[in-house]
Amino acid sequence: MAIIEVVDLVKRYGAKTAVDGVSFTVDEGEIFGILGPNGAGKTTTVECVGGLRAADSGTIRVAGLDPRRDRVEVRRLLGAQLQESRLPERIRVGEALALYASFYPDPVDWHALLDRLGLADRVDVEYRKLSGGQKQRVSIALALVGGPRVAVLDELTTGLDPAARRETWDLVERVRASGVTVLLVTHFMEEAERLCDRIAVIDQGRVVAVDTPAGLVSRVDARQRVRFRPVGAFDADLLRALPEVTDVEEHGGRVVVTGTGELLHAVTSLLARNQVVAAELRVDQPGLDDAFLHLTGRAFSEVTP
Ligand SMILES: Nc1ncnc2c1ncn2[C@@H]1O[C@H](COP(=O)(O)OP(=O)(O)OP(=O)(O)O)[C@@H](O)[C@H]1O
């Protein structure tokens, strides 16, 4: 069942159309990603969903409610950790939680929440003294303290080191396991691929595709690449004869084989039959960045610094 429905959302800032006819639905219980490069319109979209900005046109429903007309109810249903939410430097973690809890009629037990988020021993610590990962966990706690049905998490792991990022991902999975639907805004391919059940890929204010990560990748040309360095003499024409192989390139003692189907199996079997040892064997599978290139004609790395 859809808990969020967005139909033909348009939002302009003066002459700039930041969101240009965006539509998607989020099912209850899923982690739904909004993935796109900087400036694609992701934050504007979720701010409209949360009722923080008025759309110029289009319809938004959160559990059947209009975020602007039914603002009070939607605020209770939807816990937002928005990109810009900053806390006063000297506020203590416990004070922040108590303050946010006071905004809601039926908040969760915030001590238990901090415990669940691994912040129980930070209750009396000032916000400014927390690490980047701890600050992000506090912002997740603030998004959850009202007991929402949907948590909106915007650029959650920007600025975190890889270990803190992975910890935060585990946490998002736990949030979903507790029954909360997650709307996750990100410009990290890996994050979207790892966490999301479905993803809306947004570019220049428009949705270019909505699908599962695997579904997005499967739209890309199914070619794979196998790379290796043969130890000893090797005739690359043997590879060219394989039905799975479409191309073979040789550079400086390395071989790059492009093809489809069971390419890796075909190549390694042939090498074994010919008693060739393949050093530095690697397989490149298409990923979400290839899907983005395929969908938009632009490489993600070109549009996101
Ligand atoms: N308050 C504003 N006034 C004018 N233009 C804005 C405003 N907020 C955003 N924009 C512009 O609208 C476009 C979409 O911005 P938005 O923040 O929604 O994108 P985003 O995909 O979330 O990117 P980022 O990850 O960089 O925040 C950008 O070109 C941005 O410069």
The ligand as an SDF file (V2000), in Angstrom:
LIG
                    3D

 31 33  0  0  0  0  0  0  0  0999 V2000
   15.7140   28.4840   -1.7890 N   0  0  0  0  0  0  0  0  0  0  0  0
   16.1310   28.4190   -3.0520 C   0  0  0  0  0  0  0  0  0  0  0  0
   16.1200   29.4990   -3.8520 N   0  0  0  0  0  0  0  0  0  0  0  0
   16.5450   29.4470   -5.1370 C   0  0  0  0  0  0  0  0  0  0  0  0
   17.0040   28.3180   -5.7380 N   0  0  0  0  0  0  0  0  0  0  0  0
   17.0390   27.2030   -4.9860 C   0  0  0  0  0  0  0  0  0  0  0  0
   16.6130   27.1910   -3.6130 C   0  0  0  0  0  0  0  0  0  0  0  0
   16.7710   25.9250   -3.1270 N   0  0  0  0  0  0  0  0  0  0  0  0
   17.2600   25.2040   -4.1520 C   0  0  0  0  0  0  0  0  0  0  0  0
   17.4270   25.9580   -5.2640 N   0  0  0  0  0  0  0  0  0  0  0  0
   17.9110   25.4800   -6.5770 C   0  0  0  0  0  0  0  0  0  0  0  0
   17.0060   24.4950   -7.0380 O   0  0  0  0  0  0  0  0  0  0  0  0
   17.7090   23.3850   -7.6090 C   0  0  0  0  0  0  0  0  0  0  0  0
   17.3600   22.1070   -6.8660 C   0  0  0  0  0  0  0  0  0  0  0  0
   17.8940   22.1820   -5.5350 O   0  0  0  0  0  0  0  0  0  0  0  0
   17.7360   21.0410   -4.4490 P   0  0  0  0  0  0  0  0  0  0  0  0
   18.4200   21.4980   -3.2130 O   0  0  0  0  0  0  0  0  0  0  0  0
   16.3380   20.6160   -4.3790 O   0  0  0  0  0  0  0  0  0  0  0  0
   18.5750   19.9050   -5.1520 O   0  0  0  0  0  0  0  0  0  0  0  0
   19.2350   18.6110   -4.5260 P   0  0  0  0  0  0  0  0  0  0  0  0
   19.0590   17.5620   -5.5630 O   0  0  0  0  0  0  0  0  0  0  0  0
   18.6930   18.3500   -3.1880 O   0  0  0  0  0  0  0  0  0  0  0  0
   20.7490   19.0040   -4.4550 O   0  0  0  0  0  0  0  0  0  0  0  0
   21.7300   19.1090   -3.2000 P   0  0  0  0  0  0  0  0  0  0  0  0
   22.0790   17.7010   -2.8750 O   0  0  0  0  0  0  0  0  0  0  0  0
   22.8580   19.8980   -3.7770 O   0  0  0  0  0  0  0  0  0  0  0  0
   20.9480   19.8330   -2.1270 O   0  0  0  0  0  0  0  0  0  0  0  0
   19.1710   23.7620   -7.5680 C   0  0  0  0  0  0  0  0  0  0  0  0
   19.5180   24.3130   -8.8030 O   0  0  0  0  0  0  0  0  0  0  0  0
   19.2460   24.7990   -6.4800 C   0  0  0  0  0  0  0  0  0  0  0  0
   20.2960   25.6940   -6.7260 O   0  0  0  0  0  0  0  0  0  0  0  0
  1  2  1  0
  2  3  1  0
  2  7  2  0
  3  4  2  0
  4  5  1  0
  5  6  2  0
  6  7  1  0
  6 10  1  0
  7  8  1  0
  8  9  2  0
  9 10  1  0
 10 11  1  0
 11 12  1  0
 11 30  1  0
 12 13  1  0
 13 14  1  0
 13 28  1  0
 14 15  1  0
 15 16  1  0
 16 17  2  0
 16 18  1  0
 16 19  1  0
 19 20  1  0
 20 21  2  0
 20 22  1  0
 20 23  1  0
 23 24  1  0
 24 25  2  0
 24 26  1  0
 24 27  1  0
 28 29  1  0
 28 30  1  0
 30 31  1  0
M  END
$$$$
